[in-house]
Amino acid sequence: MADHQADELEQALRRAVRGDVSFDTASRALMTMDASNYRRVPDGVVAPRDADDVAAALAVCRERGVPVVARGAGTSIAGQATGLGVVLDFTRHMRGIVSLDPERRTAVVQPGVILDDLRTAAGAHGLTFGPDPSTHSRCTLGGMIGNNSCGSHSVAWGTTADNVHELDVLTYGGERVRAAQGLHDLPARLRDGIRSLAGHHLALLRTGFPELPRRISGYALDELLPEKNADLARALTGSEGTLGVVTEATVRLVEAPAARALAVLGYPDESAAAEAAHTLLPYGPLTVEGMAADLVAGASGLPKGGA
């Protein structure tokens, strides 16, 4: 983007947004990367204060054809949190837990909430949020919804999509959407478009998607099928902000185990361990992980693995 265009974009955003607008070199440099090897320099960064700020920023960018990247904590490992145009940084202001209902086992959160903050709040009621990536101390719920995060306990509690109930979303076109099961609350254009998409591709949507418990790549268009009650919240989870920007999410909580135990099993090789993994699932483990023998060489008290 030319300097004069960037200046005009910055001034327009400052007029429209109550949050922070940063076009300086340092702020842009901080947003050039995530946990991957990809690097892209944005034109500027906006830290919105609320959904109205997000709508205002999208309107400014839409009028000028500027791309928008919704960023969580930048923990993505494939470049999803990097991009040109304007980066929306939700970690500065939109990081609150709006409400937590222990009886219904749900929480309403803003996209910048750190996972461990939600887990701490839920833990006071004996609950937790099931998906727990290794970056749980810094990843955000918005980022987890963006890439449908899993974590080691997905065996027990599924992916983020399995734990999302409703999403408040703003489209790039400026429409406000409450994404849930069913399409009755959607703007007519989106409702009719989704029904047309699903209706014209019923056979492909029913047969072209593998039944995998951790299917986390590509658009989950099969969630729009009528027999799934057109679950738009699940369909949007994993779309990396390309279909809309999440401004609030209602997520499901699960009961945290009162006690945990660890079982360590030894196998002669990786193939034998892989063949045995599915036989452990009927026992309801919280997680099933593999570890090569050379990583625990010398550890005492463990069963012997490897050849």
Buried (B, 14 or more C-beta within 10 A) or exposed (E): BEEEEBEEBBEBBBEBBEBBBBBEEEBBEBBBBBBBEBEBEBBBBBBBBBBBBBBBBBBBBBEBEBEBBBBBBBBBBBBBBBBBBBBBBBBBBBBBBEEBEEEEBBBBBBBBBBBBBBBEBBBEBEBBBBBBBEBBEBBBBBBBBBBBBBBBBBBBBBBBBBBBBBBBBBBBEEBEBBBBBEBEEBEEEBBEEBBEEBEEBEEEBEEEBEEEEEBBEEBBBBBBBEEBEBBBBBBBBBBBBBBBBBBBBBBBBBEBEEEEEEEEEEBEEEEEBEEEBEEEEEEEBBBBEEEEBEEEEEEEEBEEBEE
